[in-house]
Amino acid sequence: MDMLSDVVAFMRTGRPNSSRVSWRAPWGVAFPSAPGSAGFHVVLSGSCWLLPPEGEPVRLNVGDVVFLPHGDGFGLADDPARPLARSDCALHTELFSSAGFEGAGAETVLLSCGYRTFPDRSHPILGSLPALIHLPSTLGRHPELRAAVELLAGEIGNPRPGADTVVSSLLDMLQLYILRAWFDSDGEPCTMSGWAAALADPAIGRALDAIHCEPGRRWTVESLGAHAGLSRAGFARRFTALVGQAPLAYLTWWRLASAARMLRESDASVAEVAERVGYTSEFAFGNAFKREYGVAPGRFRRRAAVA
């Protein structure tokens, strides 16, 4: 599994939510913030305005995709000057009814999807994203993203046997294509710095993929540098500058994050988890895990099961 695939799998917890919502003008709704969640919205027909907490209103047309990675509150309306009725639920995390917004004007149909995240343990890529990512529908741009949107809209609009599995997979696919489109964009709004530059850098990208593919391997700065095709010192400088952490610090973080996911989602024993992520003893793993998560691995697993 390459790094970006890992990040998408690591981002969400629990089952994703998805719905198809329609409004007829005049309408305007303010949705509350939902910390610990992320959502994306696609205009299937009509047009509307997205009103962020800060900044100018954003015009959304058919095919436009909006991603809100931090669960910030926002408004949607047929007109940016329209007064907003407050909703008690976040559009992408709970079942929302558009009843009461059925005027006689033009119709707007949105596909809204979202999922819960681990706000204190999310991958740093998520933290590096802005509060709002708008990917306008442009002819010939991001064809994979457009295809995923069409498939997802079809599954949600006409559920058939197996829809739960298909929708969940398509949401992961859509998330991956959104991140690809964002990090591949040049100039504004995505400047080539930080994680965008790290993913675009062939040498650092190879090292990150190696860490994610084999977290249990006995990596050193020198061996990672050799994998990246750089000298030890040159690799360490470039990795730290782009990723924001030294190579072995990131390796340790990813090992423990992977271990936490295994403890939540698998029946592997603590000793097996320790071995898979590169620790030679359960004791050493337990100490490192407790320093990072504040509890021993066994207690972490029990808390996760209750949650």
N, C-alpha and C positions, 0 to 999 in steps of 0.2 A: 504494500500500500504506500503510495507517495504521500508527501507531507500534506498537501492541500486536501486530499481525500481524508486523511486522518483528522484534520482540523474540522471538516464538516461533520464527521462521525462524532467528534468530541464535543461539538457545540451544543447539541440539544440533549435533553433528558425527557423521558416519558414519551407519550404519544403526541404527534403534532396535531394541530387543529387546522381546519380549512373550511371555508364557506364561500358561497356565491351570494352576493348582496346586490340589491337593485334599489335605486331611488328615482323618483320623478320630481323635477323642479316644481316649486322652490324647496330646497332642503339645505340643511347644514348641521353637522354633528361634531361635537368635541369629545374625543376619546381620552380617557385618563392615562397617565403613565402606568406601565406594568413592569416594574423592576424585575430582573431575572427572566426576561423574555426577549424574543426577537421576532420580527414579523416582516412579511413582504406582501405587497399589494400590486395587482395588475389590473389595468383598465381593459375590460373586455369589449365594452361598447360605450359610446357617448364620450363625455369629457367631464372634468371637474377640477377643483383646486385643492391642493394640499396645503394646510396652514400650519407650519411648524411653530414650536414655542418661541423660537427666535429666527429672525431673518424674514425675507420676502416670501409671499405665497408662491407656490410652484404649480404651474399649469400642467395637468396630466391629460394626455390624449390616448386614443386607442393604441394598445400595445405597450404603453409606458410601464416600466417596472420601478417600484419604490421599495427600498430596503431600509428598515429601521432596526439596527443591530442591538440597540441598548434599551429598547422598550420605552422610549420617550413618548410623552403624550403628543397628540396632534389633532388637527381638525380637518374635516373634509366638507366641501360645499360646492354647490353649483355656481356660486358667485363669491369671490373673495370678500365682498362686503356683507355677505349674508350673516345675520345673527345665528349663533350656534346653540343648538339644544345640547345639553350635557348628557352623555351616556354613562350608565353605571358600570359598563363593562368595556374592556379593551377589545377592539375589533378582531385582533388576531389570536386572542387567547381564550375567548369564551363565545358561546352561542349568542349572536346578535340578531335581533329582529329589526327590520327596517319598517315595520308597521308605524304609521304616523308620519311617514315621509313620502306619501304617495300623492303628489300634486298632479296637475294636469299638463305639466310641461315636459321637456325632453327627458328621456330616461338615461341613466348612467348605471352600468353594471360593473361591479368590481369582483375580482377573485382575491380573497384575503386568506393568508396562511400564516401560521406562527407556531412557536414551540417554546418550551421553558428552557432556560439555560442555568448554568452554575455561575452566578454573578461573581463570586469570590474565587473561582477556580477556572475561569474561561481561558482559552488560549490567548496569548498576547496579540495574535492577529486580530481577534475580535475587538480588543481594547484599542487597537490602532485605527479602527474605522471611524469615520465621522458619524454624527448622529443621524444623518440622512444621506442615502445614496439614491440618486435618481438616474435611471438608465432610459433615456428617451428611445422610442421606437424609431429607428432609422433604417431605411431600406438597405438591405445587404449587410447590416451590422448584427453581430451576435446571432447567427441563424440557429445555433444549438439552443440558446436561451428561448428564442421564439417557439421552437419546436416543443420544448419542454412545457412552456406555458399552454400551448394548444392541447397537448396530451392531458395535462392536469385539469384544464377547464372541462375537457370532455369527460373525464372520470368523475369529477365532482358534479357536473350537470346531469350525468346519466349513470348513476352508480350501478355496477353489475357485480356478480360474484367475484371475490378476490379484490374488491376495490380498496379495502383497508391497506393491504400490502402494496398495491400499485401506487396509491396516493402517497404513502410514506416514502417509497423509493423515489417517486417523482419529486417530492419536496426536497429530498437530499440532493437530487440531480439539479433542481432549480437553484438551490443554495450554492452549489458548486459553480454553476454557470454564472451566477451573479458575482461571486468572488473573482472568477476568472475575468469577467468583463471589466470589473473595477480595477484589478491589478494590471490588466493589459492595456488600460486606457493611457494615452499619452497626454502630457500637459495637464491642464485643468480638467476636472477637479482633483485628479489623482497625480500628485507630483512623485517623481521617482526618488523616494527616500524611505528610510525605515524598512518595513516588511515588504513594501512594493519593490524596492530595490533589491532586497534579499532574495525574493522569489525570481526576479529577473536576472540576477547574477548567476551565470552557469556554475561557477565554482562553489559558491555558498549554497546554491540550490542542490548540488550533488551531495554536499555534506549534510544538509538538513534531511534530504531523502534517506541518506544512509542511517542517520540517527533514528528516524521514524520507522524504517524497515527493520532495523536490528537494534533495538534499544538495549538488549541484553549482551551485546558484544562488548568485549573489553577495549573500548575506544580510548585513545589518547589524543591529545592535540596533534601530535605528530602523525598518527595514522589517519585522522580525519583530514589533516592538511594534505597528506599524500593522496587520499581519495579525491580531494578537491583539485589536485594538481598544483598545489601551492606549497611554498616553504612553510615550516612550522610557524615562524614569526609573522610572515605575511598573512597566512591564513587566520591566525589568532586576531590580528589587528582588524582585518576586513570583516570577519564574522562578528566581532564585538561591536564594531561601528554600525553595522547594518541591523543586526538582530537586537542589540541593546543588552546582551548578556555574553559573557565569555563562553566559549564552546562547551567546556565541561559543566558549567553552571546550567546551561540550557539542557545538556544531556541529562543531568540529575533531575531537573524539573520535569522533563518529559518522561523519564523512567517512573517517577513517583506519580505523575498524572495518569500514566498508563496503568500503573498498579492500582490506583484508586478506581479506575474504570473496571478493571478485572474483578476487584473486590465487590463492586456494585452489581456487576452483570454476569458473573460466572460462579461456578461452584468450586473452582480451584482452591486448594488449601493455601494458607498464607505462605508456607514454604515453597509451594509451586510458583506462586506469584512472584516471590522474591527471586527465584532462580530465573524466571522468564525475563525479568527486567534487569538482570545483571548483577544481583547481589550474591556474594559467595556464602552468606550465612543469614538465617532468618533473624538473628539478633541484630546484625548490622542493618538489615532492611527495616526492622521494627523501629530502631532508633532514628534512622533517616526519615521514615514516614511520620513518626510522631513530631519531629522537628518541623516538618512541612505542614501537617494537617492538625496538629495539636492533640491527636488521640492515637492510640495503638491501632494497627491494622484490623484486629479482630473487632474492636469496639466500633471502628469506622464502618465495618461491614454490617454490624447489627443495627446501627443508627440508620444506615442507608436502607436496610430492609424495612424498618419501621416507617421511614419517610415514604 
